[in-house]
Amino acid sequence: MTKPDPGGVADLAANSEQSSSSVVAPTVDVDATAQTGPGSEPAPDITKTEAAVDTPAARSISLIVLTVLATLYTMYFARQFFVPIVFSILLNFLLSPVIRAMARVRIPPPAGAAIIVLLLIGAVGGGVYSLAGPAQTFADSAPDALTKANKKLRTLILARVQKATSQVERAAGTLGDSAGQRASRQIVVNNTPTMGSRLLGTTQVVAAAILEIVILLYFLLAGGDLFLQKFIKVLPQSGDKRKAVEIARGTEAAVSAYLSTALLVNVGEGIVVALLLWALDMPSPAMWGVMVATLEFIPYLGALAGVVILGLAGVTTFDNIGHALLIPGSFLAVNLIQANLVTPVLLGHRLTLNPVAIFVGLTFFFWIWGVAGAFLAVPMLATLKIFCDHVGSLAALGEFLGERDDTERRTMIRRPAPPT
């Protein structure tokens, strides 16, 4: 028996259900078929898509991406293998002109290579031996020096802040320290490894790398033009042979000129800084000069590290803050003169890299090879630029790596517009 429906509630519910069905869930005819309207696009053809993906251009792009990734992974995981080889090749570029000069006076390349390698080992070994004492002393005293520098900086710069903080801590009752806590802190400090022990922890790896560099450098210098002769021999065309010789000779001469100029500039800067520090009564000025000459091979970061290290050394050595600030200030002044006047004049536009390329290359090689990559970044970029300048198809890349030419820029700006 059905109940009465007062007020037409059933009709209202039916209307509401029909309304919700048409708005929220519209009625769909499942038997209807889709029809193509006039002017619509045809259905996609999978065969054409597969053919486009399988084109030589698409395959070459995929191959290039995979090759770049594989190269990066190989350079990163095999850095202990590649870094000594790159060092040896750059040293070979630097010293090959000396080998040829010795060959012109009847000294064969193997004998000349042995003489150069022995002289190089003697010079580096003698310098390391003479500076080992001051360097070890500085490394052992570095933690105490940092603590002393920290105390001086707090006294000179943060005196008022420290006083206010001490008052707040005294009011809160948190300033006191028990004897047991002081003893535990002293034990922790004494058990902390020194800087010298950390440096000596990698002695075995560094010694193996140096030995590999020395041996490989000797064979490269003793071999002379062996690899160039082999490469020329396998080229089929005589014109290609002449072009290969021209590119190899030009690249080697330019790289040798760049490396020798950079080496002389950095060594000269180290000597000037050492003399200034000696005049300022700084202990062990020769050690600081060698440090400056070494750090200058790392652009930007090397100068920053030199200012920080010399600043800390000056603060810990001298009680007078003005005298202490003269130590990093003298280095900074010499570095600015070298970077803005000496180096551009000696290297010129052709061998100068733009700052963006230097920073990107420094970041990349530091990420791939660590500290060794930071030292090799600029010589490798300069070598790449010189090689690109001598190869016509790569000249555009060499131009992008180079510094701005102000003469060309003024010519382009002042060039009149073509008549309309």
Secondary structure, DSSP 8 states (H G I E B T S, - for coil): -----GGGHHHHHHHHHHHHHHHTS----TT------TT------HHHHHHHHTSHHHHHHHHHHHHHHHHHHHHHHTHHHHHHHHHHHHHHHHHHHHHHHHHHTT--HHHHHHHHHHHHHHHHHHHHHHHHHHHHHHHHHHHHHHHHHHHHHHHHHSHHHHHHHHHHHHHHT-----HHHHHHHHHHHHHS--HHHHHHTTHHHHHHHHHHHHHHHHHHHHHTTHHHHHHHHH-S-HHHHHHHHHHHHHHHHHHHHHHHHHHHHHHHHHHHHHHHHHHTT-S-HHHHHHHHHHHTTSTTHHHHHHHHHHHHHHHHH-SSHHHHHHHHHHHHHHHHHIIIIIHHHHHTTTT-B-HHHHHHHHHHHHHHHTHHHHHHHHHHHHHHHHHHHHSGGGHHHHHHHB---HHHHHHHHHS-----
